[in-house]
Amino acid sequence: MPAYAAHDIRLLTGAVDLFPALVQAMDAAQHEVRLETYIFDTAGAAADVAHAMVRAAQRGLKVCLVVDGAGTRVLPAVWRARFEQAGVQYRVYAPLRIGGLWRPSHWRRLHRKLCVIDQTLAFCGGINILDDFLDPHVKGLLPAARFDFAVSLRGPLVQAVHDTMAQLWSRLEALRELRGKDVVGALDALRSADQTPHWAMRGTAQLVLRDNVLHRAHIERAYRKAIGLARHDIVLACAYFFPGLRLRRALVMAAQRGVRVRLLLQGHYEYFLPYHAARQLYGQMLSAGIEIYEYHASFLHAKVAVVDGQWATVGSSNLDPLSLLLAREANVVVQDAALAQALAAKVEDAMRAGSAKVDPEAYLARGWWMRAIGVLASMVLRFGVFLTGKRY
């Protein structure tokens, strides 16, 4: 795991890299541990992270954990007791209510995966606290590790990660005060917690957020800008791929001006609807000369891209409506050839060794029932976006 540029950025592949790095950092922490994640599991290797948080709290450190109410519905009772006894502060973002997911406002999930230690070391990526070989949709072990990435970083950008996590924590605390009838103080805290600035590039790296206040389209714009400036090569891996018109047009135009565009997408799907909706877009992509690879070795969970071997992004944001319009997301964008090329090489290896290239003729010759499923899935997904009041 080599370091890159002034920020000392390290590329981490899967939980096999991330979890030991998190545990080592938490065990060495002296003041504070903050962690945000969509899924916080305690089985298999994920328990190592939970134990490290307990140890940090027992040493008297401030340990703050925020999980999403849909991704992590119930923490096991034994772990709730351990956290409480050790002093781990545990909050749930937007807890699910009965029938909650049928309300569009409840689709605004906390999907980002961030960690900061002592304001000196940060982690950002797409990896949940979930064992690489375990999946809630599959009985037993996965045939191979889930394919995903994160980065660790030291340098000026760490403060930005800390600030955004601290502000979300303040918001959650303000909501608790609001429920406790301290209305004036809670509203003041909520207003200040929503004023997270947009951080400019700091050296070679930038933290790019998406939320429903000040950062509604920053991640999508970062993608579109990089794709629009591409001259040679775009390599993109995305677990859930259903980009809006402008982002699709950017990819198509890049291919039409001679840029080699390669997409690594799901081959084994977890959710029926987004998988088939994504396949409905293949025709437009393939006709423009874009190469599409479907990953079959295991589940693809990565959300990364590399442009011209110089620009790279690693983060939590898929290129679909839930990520680009509704969820809280966080990506790190890096201008660094060494990291970009190392990431591209890993995605290209997955294309060669664990994927099947989509044949345009075979795609056009697929049966009418598959065409119908794709059209229906796309319509349902777009209707869901319509219900939120968003344009996509």
Helices and strands as residue ranges (DSSP letters): E 3-4, E 9-13, H 14-28, E 32-37, H 46-58, E 62-68, H 77-86, E 89-93, G 100-102, G 104-107, E 113-117, E 121-125, E 149-153, H 157-179, H 183-193, E 205-210, H 218-229, E 233-238, H 245-256, E 260-266, H 272-279, H 282-287, E 291-295, E 303-307, E 311-315, H 321-321, I 322-326, E 329-335, H 337-353, E 355-357, H 360-364, H 368-387
